[in-house]
Structures are given as C-alpha cells and as structure tokens.
Amino acid sequence: MNRLNNSTSKNLPQNGNILEGFKALQSLIPVNDGTRSFSQLSADAYDNPCPIASINTETTLNITHAGHDISQINDSFLVVTQDVTIQIPQISATDFPDGTPAECPTFFFGVKSSNQLIRQMKVIHNGKPTDYLSQESVREGFAFSNLKSATEKRGKKGIHTTYESVSQYSPEVCGVYVPATEFKNANKSATIRMKSLIPISDFLPFQAFSIYPSNLIGQLALKVLFSNSSFVWCQVPPESVLEATNYMNNTVETLDTDFVAITGYDRFFHQIGDAGYVCDFVTNAYARVQVTPIIQSFSVSQFRSQLMGFGVRPETLQGISQVLSQGIVLPAQQLDYYSYSTSPNAGGLDTSMQILYDNVESISLMFPTSVNQQTCFYNPNVTNLQMTVDGKQFPPNAISTNVDESPEFLVFQLNASDLDGTIEPTKSWLYSITQPRHNVSGVRLVNTIHDNSDFMCNFSLERSQGGHVFDGFNTDAPVNTKLRFTPLFTGNNDVYYIPDSANTSIHPPAPQLWLCRDTFWVLSNGSIQYVNKGSPR
C-alpha cells in the first residue's frame, strides 16, 4: 500500500525515534549571528556613466557594496534600460490603413535572456582587473540560459523570454511588443525602450556564488561592453493580440477575414538582421512577405546594480577570516569559441582544426545559417554526424540530428544537457531537437508549429555528477578536432545548406564549436584569484 509514502510527508520523526525527534526540534531555528541589518543598496555605472550610445564604450558597475559585511550575490541583480531604434524597410506608409489589432500585425523585439545583453565582461577586484575576461558573453549567456529548465524561466519578466509567452501576448517577456503601424513613417523606424533585469548568478563566472564577505575579501565590479546583436524578433499571433486587446478594452472586435487567412508567418524567433515571413498589406491586399528588421541605433540610459546584503557580529567576521586564511575554492565556467574555416557544401562537410583542451566539460556544436546568429540556431537535419577529438569519437557511432532517423539523439541531448530525470526542458528547446522540418517523403515543410530556434548539439566530455568535479577533457597540446556530416535530404530539401527555399543562393557559414570549460576562483583574506587553466590542488 501507500502508507509508507504517506507517512514521510507528515511532520513526524523520520527515523521512528521520538526522543531523537524532539532533540532535532531544538535546532530548528539556528542561532542568529547577524545584526538585523539586511539592506538593499544600489550603485550606478561609473568610468563612462550613462547614457552610453556605442557598443565600443566600456563602463564599470559595482556588484558588491562596502555597506554590507556579507553581500548576497545570488540575490543581487543589474538593471539595464536601453533605447533601441529599429527599422523595417519593407513596411510602407500605405500599409494597414486602419491600424487596429483586427487588421495589423504586432511584432516582438527583445532578447531570449537578459544575460545576453553583455558582449564582453571583465571582473574587477578593488579597482584592479582579475584574470577573468570573456569576449563571448552573448554566447555564454545563450548556452547557460538555453539549458535552464522550463520552471526556471516561467514568470521571469525582464529576465527571460519564452516563445510560449510571446505567442500568448504575455507581459512575462524580456522585451516589448510593437504594432506594425509604428513603422509607417519616413524613416520606417520605431524607438523602443526595454528594461531588463540581469541576476548576477546568471553570469557563468558567478553561478556558484552565494554569500560573499566583501569587506574581508574586497569589492567586486564588472567592466562591460554592451551588445546590440543579441536581439530577436517575431510576429505575435494576431488572435492572441486581439483577444487581449478586446478583454482589456471591453470590446468585441473580430479579426479581418483576409488578415487572419495569412497563416504562413514564421512562428519562431529570428535574430535581428535576419529575414522572416510576416503578414503584410501590399497593394491593397494582405500577403505573406519577407521583412528584415535592423537596428539603426541604441543607447543605454540606465545601468544600475541592486545589491542585497547584511551585517554580522564581530566574532562571526573573525571566524570567517580564519576560514579564508586557509583559502576557499569556488567553481566557475567559461566558454571558448571556435569556428571551422570551411563552410559546408551540397554534400555536407568533412573538416578539422587544431584545438587545445583544458578541463573541457562539454562541446556544443552549433550550426548558424547566417553570420548574424548568436542566440538563434536551428536543427540542420544532417546525418552521418560524428566528431573525432584526438582519436576519440563523439558519439561513438555516427548519428543524425533528426530524431525520426536517430531517436537516440534526443536522449543524448537530454543527458549531455542535464535535462534528463525530472527536470523539464523548455518547449522551444525540445521542439528544436524533435520538431520535424520534412514530411515523411523528405520534402521540406513550409512552416513550423512552434519556436525551434534553441538548437544545440551537445557532447558531454565529463561524467555527470551532482556537484563540481574537475573531470573534463585535457590535452597537453593542440589536437585534431574533426567534424564530418552529410545532408539528410539533398537539393532544395536540404534545410541547412539552403536555409531559405525562396533564395537558393544563400548558404550557411562554417559550423562553430563552443567549449565549456571548468574554471575556479580562489578566495582568501583581501584576495580573489580567477584561475583559467588547470585544476584546484
């Protein structure tokens, strides 16, 4: 029966010993060594204060505060306000004469996760740079957030965007909704204001940080460059927009029959600067047309940190100092980016490059179909895929990224991404792995039913574990890293080599390798050291 399971959910001693149960009750509330001084303090960017109007302008922001004995880095976050001018050259002044949601499309502009707003990041300690420098912060942000569970992304307005939220015209996104009528002007542009929140623990180097004794170790700051290339866009389903508009305004408008009949708009994210299909009003009639939103200008009007922390008793600080005198090691990670020098052809690809591996815990094989893509990647539907790294094959048998051809590919990805077990992957991640792009005869499907722009092909090089183990792949010198694959379907049905069947002359750039490496911090009194190579001793 289920009596044993039921009993474990009740507030009873788990070992059956009543006396021990009462002894345990004595320590339910620990002794407080704080000073009842929890506070939220803020800091603004300095060096180059806001507004910042160039992606080449560095600015610095504190992420700890001298007013806190203990900084709660895992609860602190950054606030970014951006003003972005977006142009859609294909929209004309005569489009959508009524301009209501009943006959006018609405677009979403934003980012998949707020940690992708930073292009380059340095960590500063007491005014001096540490050895941490990431020039791939956008890709780091995508790789880290893409593998978050669906639960972690729900309800995170200003932090994460899921296509489910966009398709429902939900405010729970990191971005804004803009009606197409906003682009009906001489410049065919609209300026949006986007407010984002970046949890500090969403940056790879700080994912293991929690409480940090800043006044013993020293103050931390970030020196960053912003990105304007991580933005994504899509058309919002008209039914969702009109339903929300009718409810909020207590109206009963219905969609224009011709407008709703255009069902072939893209139901997935595109990178800004890449073309996509939308509903447009051309020559007094609705049509499925291709548009290419581009960013004309951007500026950061606010860059501020909101810092949580508290004070502790002198004897507690002294005890923490004694612990720090022996040194504390905190795990971290960093992403290295490589691109093969050879682009695929109609027959696939067989190429290699030399790479030095240092504590590499996973390889992400990425298949961009345009040079713009940094956070939007689609399943290439290739076959005979295999990597050979210093003679070791990943996977051991060649495989297809199409799960109809190789069902095991899904399990490989769930395992390599630690999304197996009870962890629920996002719908976009799962559809990127499993959603077919061909019918049973191998003919390219015209449309997709859900966002499929979160594709990553991950190979794990480190055993799965509940904590952090330096068990990744190492080589003493650069080794040959070979990649080969062939198209699953050829000609116009090759969705990778010919991304857009309407323009068969456009082909993808070379595939990329993203190496996630285990690194670590060493914390001691008055010092914090970032160790980029090697393992803790």
N, C-alpha and C positions, 0 to 999 in steps of 0.2 A: 504494500500500500504506500501512500504518500506521507505517512505520519512523520517519518524522519525528516523529510524535506520541509514539512510544515513547521516542525519544531525549531529548525535552525533559523527561521525568520522571526521568531519571537524573542523577546528580551530576556533570555534565560542563560545561565552559565553554560558555555559550550562543552565543557569537559565533564559536566554532571556533578561536580563537587561544589556544594552550596557554600562551604566556608571559603574556598578559593574565589568563588564568585563575589562574595562580599568584600574580600580583600582587594579585588580588582576595582570595585566601586570607589575605593579610597583614592585612586589615582585617575579618576575620570577627568577631573579638571586639574591641569598641571599648575605648578607654582608660577605665578606671573613675575618675570624679571624685566618687564617693560616699565615705562614711566608714564603710561596713559597719555602718550604724546603723538599718536598717529596723526599724520597730516598729509595733505596733497599740495605739493608745491609745483610751481611752473617755471619754465625758463624759455626764453626766446633765442632764435638764431643770432649768432654774432659773427665776427670777421666780415662777412658780407650780409648785412641784415636784409630782411625783406623790404620791398619786393625784389625778387630775383627773376630776370627775364631772359636768361640764357642757360642752356644745358651745360655750358662750359664754365659756369660760375660756381665755385665751391663755397659752401657755408658750413658753419660748425654749430652744433647744438649739444648742450649737456644732457646726459641721461642719468646722472646721479646729482644729489644736492647736498651741500655742506650742512644744511639744516637737519639732515637725517643721520643718526648714528647707523641705522640699518636702512638701506634702500631696497624696496621690494621691486626689483627689476621685472619680475614676471608679471606684475600688476600695472606697470607703468607703460605709457604709450606716447606716440608722437601724433600731433595734429598738423595736417597739411591742407592748405586751401590753395587751389590752383584756378586760374582763369585761362581757359583754353579756347582759342578761336579755330573753329572747324569749318572747312569749305566743302561743299558738294557741288562741283562744277556742272554736273548733269541736270540739276534742277533749274527750271526756267521760271521766269516771272509769271507765266500764264498757267502754271501747274496749280491744281487744287483750288479752283476759284472760290469755293465756299469756305474751305479751311477748317471744317469741323471734323471731329474724330470719326464721324459717319462716312467720310469720303477722303480722309487724308491720313497717310501713314505716320507713325511715330517711330523714332529711332532711339536706341540706347547707345550711349557713349560712356565708357568708363574703363576700369581695369578688373581683371579677374580677382586679384587680391591686392590689397594696399601696399604690401611689401615689394611690389613690382614698380613702384614709383621712383625708386632709387636706382641709379645706374652704376655708381661707384661709391664705395664706402671705406673709410679708414676709421680705426678705433684709436682715440687719443686718451692717454693717461697722464693726469696732472700737466696738461698742456703739451706733452710730447707724444709723437706717434709711436704706437706699438708696431709689431711686425704684421698686424692684420691689415691686409689690403685686398679688397675684392673689386675687380673690374667687370665682374659678371653678376652684379647684384640682381638684375632683372631676371636672368636665367635661374639664379639661386632661388629667388622668390617664387618663380613659377614651379620649379622642381619641388620645393618644400611644401608649398600650399596645394599643389595639384594632388599630392598624396595624403592630404588631410581627409579625415572621414567626413561623411555627409553630415553627421551630427555636429562636428566642429564648425561647419560652415553655415549652419542654419541660424537665422536671426541675427546675423552679424552685419548690420547696416554700417556702411562706411568702411568695412574691413574686407568682406568677401562678396563676390557676385556669383550666383549660380544661374544657369540658364532657366531653371525652373522658376526662379523669382522673376526674371525678366519676362518670361513667357506669360506670367500671371500679372504683369504690370505692377509688381510689388515694390514698395519702397525699400525693401531689405536688400539693397544693392550697394556697390561701391561705384557710383556713377550717377548719371542723370538721364532723363527722358526728354527728347526734343522733338516737337512736331515738325514735319517737313516744311510747313509754311514759314518757319523761321529762316529758311534758306532762300526765300523768294525776295531777294534784294539784289542790288547792283553787283555786290561782291560775292553773292551766293554763299554767304557765310553766316555763322552764328557763334556768339561767345557764350560759353557755359562756365559756371562756377561749380567746382567739385570740391567737396570737403571730405577728407579721408582720415581715418584713424589707423595708425600702424602700431600694433603691440610690439614692444621691443623683443619679446621672446619669439616673434615671427621672423627675426633675422637669424640665419644659420649660426653665426658665432655665439649667439646668446640663448639658444634654445634650452640649454641646461641650467641657465642662471635662475636663481630664485631670490633668496635674501643675500644681500651683499653689504659688508661692513665698510662703507665708502670712506668713513673718516679714519679707518685703520689702514686700508689698502691704498686709497687715493680716489680722486674723482675721475669719472669716465665721460667722454664726449664722442660724438660722431662727426666726422668731416665728410660731407657727401656731395655728389653731383646728381641732379635730378634727371629723369628720363621723360621724354615725350613720345617715345616709340612703343611703349607697352600698352597703349590704349587699344581697346577692342570695340567693335560696333556690331549692331544687327538691327533688323526691323523687328518691332514688337508685334505679336499677333493682333490684328485690328479688333477681334472680338473681345480680347481682354481689356484693351484701352477703352472701348465704348461701354462695356459693362461697368467698369469702374467710374467712368465719367457720368453715366446715367444715374448710378446709385448716389454718387456724391452730390450731384446737382438735382436729384429727384426728377429726372427727365426720362423720356421713353423713346429716344431716337433709335432708328434702326440703320444698319449698315447699307450703304448704297449697293444695289444689286451687282452692278458692274465692278465695283471696287472689291467686294468680297469674293467675286468669281476668280480674281487673280490669286491663285493659291500657290504659285510656284516661287514665292520669295524664299530666301535662304533662312532656315530655322536653326542657325548656328552662328557662332561668333566668327568674325573676321578680324585680322589685325588691321589697325588703322593704316591707310595707304594701300590696302588690298581691295580689289573689286569684289562686289557681291550683288546678287539679284534682289530687287525690291519691287514693290508696286509703285508705278509712276503714272502720271497723267500726261500723255503725249498726243499732240494734235487732237485735242478734244475727246480723247478716249483713254481708258486705262490699259496698261500693258506691263508685262514683266520685263524690266530693263536692268541693265548693269550700271551701278554707280560706284565711285571711288572716293570716299571721304578722305580728306587730307588735313593735317594740322598746319595752319598758317602761322600761328604764334602761341606762346604760352608764357605765363609768369606765375611765380609762387608768391602769393600775397601774405601768407602766414605759414610759419614753420615753428612750432612750439612743442615742448615736451611737458607732459603732465606726470609728475613724479610722486609715487607713493613711498612712504617710509615712516619710521618712528624712532624713538629713543629707547635706550636700555640703561640699566643700572651700571655704575662704575665697575662693580665686581664682575658683571657679565662681559663688559668690554675687555676687562683684563683676561678673563678666561678665553674669549675669542682670540685675543692676541697671542695667547700661549699656543692655541691650536694652529694659528697662522705661522708661528715660528717654525713649525715642522713642515709647512707647505701644504697647500690643498690643490688637487688637480681636478679641473672641470672639463668634461668632454665638449668638443665643438666639431663643426664640419665646415668644409669649404668645397666649392665647385670649380673645377678646371674645365675650360672649354677648348675643344679642338675641332677643326673642320678638315675633312679629307680634301685633297687637292683636285680630285677627279669627280666630275658630275656624272650622274647616271645617263645611260643611253637607252635606246629602244629595247636592247637585250638585257638590261639590268646593270650590274656593276660588279667588278672584281678589282679591288684596290687595296692599298695598305699604306701605313705610315708608322714612324718610329715614335714611341711614347715611353717615358719613364713613369713607373707606377710607384706610389708611396702611400701605403695604408689606404688603398682604394677599396671602398666597401661596396660600390656598385657602379655599373656603367649604364648610362642612358643613351640609347641610340635614337637620334632624332632625324626626322625626315622633313625638313622645310620644303615647301613648294614655291616659296618666294623669298627674296632677300629680306623682306620686312619682318618675317615671322620670328618672334621671340617668346610669345606666350600662346600662340595658336598653332597646333600641329595636328595633322590628320593621318589616319591609318593608311599607309601606302599600298596595302594589299599586295605585298610581294610574296614570293615563295623561294624555297631553297636558301633561306636566310641562315647565315652562320658567321660568327666572328671567331677568329683564331688569334689568341693573345699568347705570345711566347710559346707556341706549340699547343696550348690548351684551347679546346673548342667550347664555345658558348653559343647555343646549347650543344650538348654532345651529338645530337642529330639535327640536321638541317630542318627548318620549320617554316611554316607560312604564318604571316601575321593575320590571315583570315581564319577565324575560328571555325568556319564551316569546313575548311580544308584541314586545319590542325587544331582540334578542340583543346588540346593541352596547352596551347598558347595562353589561354585565359588563366589557367591555374599557375603557369609560370609567372605571369604578371602579378597575380594576387600575392603569390609567395614573395617575389622579389620586391614588391612594394609594401610588404607587411600589411596588406589589406585583406588577409585571409582570416579565418576564425569568425568571431562575432563582430568585427569591425565592418561597418557599412561604407563601401565606396560611394562617391557621388555618382549620380545618374550620368553626368557628362563623361566622367572617366570610364564608366562601364560601357557606355554606348560607343566611346571612341575605340574600345577594344573589340566590341562584339557586333556593332551595327553593320549590316551588310551594305556594300556600295555597288553590288551587282545583283542581278536576278539569277535564277538557277541555271540559266543558259550562259552566264558570264557577261551579259550585256550591262553596261553602266546604267545605274539608276539615276534619274534626273534629279530627284530631291532626296533629302534625308528627313526623318521624322523627329529628330532631336539633335541637340548640340553634340558634335563629335570632334571638338577641337582640342581635347585634352590628351591626345595620344602620346604615350611614352613607351618605348620598348626597353625594359629594364632587365639587366643581367646582374644578379647578386654575386659578389665575389667574397662575401663574408658570411659566416654561419649566422643563422637567425638566433637572436637572444633577447632577453627581456631588458638588459641594460646595455652598457657600452663596453665592447671588447675590441681591443686592437688586434684584429684577426684578419685584416684586409690584405689585398694582393700587393706584394712588393717586388721590385726588380732592382738590381744594382746598377743597371744601365738601361738606356732606351731599348725597347724590344719591338719586334714587328707586330703590328696590330692590323690584321687582315679582315676585310669585310667583303662578303660576296652575297648576291641575291639575283634572282631573275624575276621578271614580271609574272604575275599570276595569270593575267589576261593581256593580250597584246593589242597593238593598234590603238584605235580610238577608245577601247575599253580599258586601257592602262591608266587608271586614275592617278597614279603617281607621276609617270613620265609626261602625261598630258592632263594637268590639273583641271583645265577648262576645255571641254569638248568643243566650245564655240570658237576657240582660238588655239588651234593645234600647234602653233609655232612657239608657244610658251612652254618652257621646260624648267624643272627644278634645279636649284643649285646643289652643291655636294652635300651629302649627309654629314651630320655632326656627331661627335662624341662628347658627352658631359660626364666627367669623372667626379663622383662624390667621394671625398677623402676624409678620413677621421683625423682630426687635429685636437689640440687641447690647450687650456690655459693653466698656468701655474700661479696661484695666489699666495702671497705672503705679506708680512707687515711692510707697508709702504711700497709694494711692488706688485705688478701684474704682468706676466710674460705670456705672449702668444707663441706657441710652438707649432710651426707649419709643417715640419718634417720630423719623422721619427716617432717613437713610442715612449710613453712615460716609463721612467726607470724605477 
